[in-house]
Amino acid sequence: MSVPTIPLRSAISLKVLKLSANPIRVLDEHSFVKMNTLTELYLDDMKELIEIKEKTFSYLYNLQKISISNLTSLDLRENPWTCDCHLLWAKYCHLRPELTHGIM
């Protein structure tokens, strides 16, 4: 199951989207098309979510908050990290050292 994009197409002024606890398995580059006004996205307790594809959030220019509680694994490799003060938050995420190799 994926995000129902057809009903959401007309929600062009949507600011907050709560998809929490939905049986969505995959988020892809078409999941949030034309939702550039979205500022908050809630994906909590999505136990069936197995993949977030590349460029899934590329249309969300105004996104300020994303909530993904109960996440058990997150792979951030191959991202164009800019090592500056804007990444300082990552230092306080309490990540296991083997997961932060190369980014801190």
TORDO-626760 format. One record per residue: residue in three letters; x, y, z of N, C-alpha, C in turn. Coordinates in steps of 0.2 Angstrom, whole numbers. Layout:
ROLO  kelum   n.c1   n.c2   n.c3  ca.c1  ca.c2  ca.c3   c.c1   c.c2   c.c3
ROLO    ALA      X      Y      Z      X      Y      Z      X      Y      Z
...
//
This chain:
ROLO  kelum   n.c1   n.c2   n.c3  ca.c1  ca.c2  ca.c3   c.c1   c.c2   c.c3
ROLO    MET      4     -6      0      0      0      0      4      6      0
ROLO    SER      2     11     -3      6     18     -4      1     23     -2
ROLO    VAL      4     29     -2      0     35      0     -5     36     -6
ROLO    PRO    -11     38     -4    -17     39     -9    -16     46    -12
ROLO    THR    -12     46    -18    -10     53    -21    -16     56    -24
ROLO    ILE    -21     53    -27    -26     56    -31    -31     60    -26
ROLO    PRO    -33     58    -20    -37     62    -16    -33     68    -13
ROLO    LEU    -26     67    -13    -22     73    -10    -20     78    -15
ROLO    ARG    -21     77    -21    -20     81    -27    -23     88    -26
ROLO    SER    -29     88    -24    -33     94    -23    -31     98    -16
ROLO    ALA    -27     95    -12    -26     98     -6    -19    102     -6
ROLO    ILE    -20    107    -11    -14    111    -13    -12    116     -7
ROLO    SER    -16    117     -2    -14    122      3    -13    119     10
ROLO    LEU    -13    112      9    -12    108     16     -6    110     19
ROLO    LYS     -6    111     26      0    113     30      2    107     34
ROLO    VAL     -3    103     37     -1     97     41     -4     91     38
ROLO    LEU      0     85     38     -3     79     35     -1     74     41
ROLO    LYS     -6     70     43     -5     65     48     -7     58     45
ROLO    LEU     -2     54     43     -3     48     40     -1     42     45
ROLO    SER      0     44     52      2     39     57     -3     33     57
ROLO    ALA      0     28     59     -3     21     60     -7     19     54
ROLO    ASN     -5     21     48     -8     18     41     -4     13     39
ROLO    PRO     -7      8     35     -3      2     33      1      3     27
ROLO    ILE      4      9     26      8     11     20     14      7     21
ROLO    ARG     16      4     15     23      0     15     28      4     12
ROLO    VAL     27      9      7     32     12      3     30     19      2
ROLO    LEU     35     24      3     34     31      1     39     32     -4
ROLO    ASP     36     35    -10     40     36    -16     40     43    -18
ROLO    GLU     43     45    -23     44     52    -26     37     55    -28
ROLO    HIS     32     51    -29     26     53    -30     21     54    -25
ROLO    SER     23     52    -19     19     52    -13     16     59    -11
ROLO    PHE     21     64    -12     19     71     -9     20     76    -15
ROLO    VAL     18     74    -21     19     79    -26     13     84    -25
ROLO    LYS     15     90    -27     11     96    -27      9     98    -19
ROLO    MET     13     96    -15     11     97     -8     17    102     -5
ROLO    ASN     19    107     -9     24    111     -7     22    116     -1
ROLO    THR     16    116      1     14    120      7     15    117     13
ROLO    LEU     16    110     13     16    106     19     22    108     24
ROLO    THR     20    109     30     25    111     35     26    106     40
ROLO    GLU     21    101     41     22     96     46     20     89     43
ROLO    LEU     23     84     44     22     77     41     23     72     47
ROLO    TYR     17     69     49     17     64     54     17     57     51
ROLO    LEU     22     53     52     22     46     50     24     41     56
ROLO    ASP     21     43     61     22     39     67     18     32     67
ROLO    ASP     21     27     70     18     20     71     16     17     65
ROLO    MET     20     18     60     19     15     53     23      8     53
ROLO    LYS     20      3     56     23     -3     57     25     -7     50
ROLO    GLU     21     -5     45     22     -9     39     27     -5     34
ROLO    LEU     29      1     36     33      5     32     40      2     31
ROLO    ILE     42      0     25     48     -4     24     53      0     20
ROLO    GLU     50      5     16     55      9     12     53     16     11
ROLO    ILE     57     21     11     56     28      9     61     29      3
ROLO    LYS     58     29     -3     63     30     -9     66     37     -9
ROLO    GLU     71     37    -13     75     43    -15     70     48    -18
ROLO    LYS     71     54    -16     67     60    -18     60     60    -16
ROLO    THR     58     56    -11     52     56     -8     50     63     -5
ROLO    PHE     54     66     -2     52     73      1     55     79     -3
ROLO    SER     57     77     -9     60     83    -13     55     88    -15
ROLO    TYR     48     87    -15     43     93    -16     41     96    -10
ROLO    LEU     44     94     -4     41     97      2     46    103      4
ROLO    TYR     46    108      0     51    114      1     50    117      8
ROLO    ASN     44    117     11     42    121     17     42    116     23
ROLO    LEU     44    110     22     43    105     28     48    107     33
ROLO    GLN     45    108     39     49    110     45     49    105     50
ROLO    LYS     44    100     50     44     95     55     42     88     52
ROLO    ILE     45     83     54     44     76     51     44     72     58
ROLO    SER     39     68     59     39     64     65     38     57     63
ROLO    ILE     43     53     65     43     46     63     45     42     69
ROLO    SER     41     42     74     42     38     80     42     30     79
ROLO    ASN     45     27     83     45     19     82     49     17     76
ROLO    LEU     53     21     74     58     19     68     63     15     71
ROLO    THR     65      9     68     70      5     71     76      5     67
ROLO    SER     76      8     61     82      8     57     82     14     52
ROLO    LEU     87     18     51     87     23     46     94     24     43
ROLO    ASP     94     23     37    101     23     33    101     30     29
ROLO    LEU    106     34     32    107     40     29    114     41     24
ROLO    ARG    116     35     22    122     35     18    121     38     12
ROLO    GLU    126     40      9    126     43      2    123     50      1
ROLO    ASN    122     53      7    119     60      7    125     65      6
ROLO    PRO    123     71      3    128     76      2    129     80      8
ROLO    TRP    132     78     14    133     81     20    137     87     19
ROLO    THR    135     93     22    140     99     23    141     99     30
ROLO    CYS    148     98     32    150     98     39    151    105     41
ROLO    ASP    145    108     44    146    114     47    141    114     53
ROLO    CYS    140    120     56    136    120     62    129    118     62
ROLO    HIS    126    118     56    120    116     55    119    108     56
ROLO    LEU    124    105     56    124     97     58    125     96     65
ROLO    LEU    126    101     69    127    100     76    122     96     80
ROLO    TRP    116     96     78    110     93     81    112     85     81
ROLO    ALA    115     83     75    116     75     75    121     73     80
ROLO    LYS    125     77     83    129     75     89    125     73     95
ROLO    TYR    119     76     96    115     75    101    110     69    100
ROLO    CYS    110     66     95    105     61     93    106     54     97
ROLO    HIS    111     53    101    113     47    104    113     41    100
ROLO    LEU    116     42     94    117     37     89    123     32     91
ROLO    ARG    123     26     90    128     21     91    134     24     87
ROLO    PRO    140     23     90    146     26     86    147     22     79
ROLO    GLU    146     16     78    147     13     72    142     16     66
ROLO    LEU    137     19     69    132     22     64    134     29     62
ROLO    THR    138     32     66    140     39     64    147     40     61
ROLO    HIS    150     34     59    156     34     56    156     38     49
ROLO    GLY    160     43     49    161     47     43    156     53     43
ROLO    ILE    152     54     48    147     60     48    149     64     54
ROLO    MET    152     62     59    154     66     65    161     65     67
//
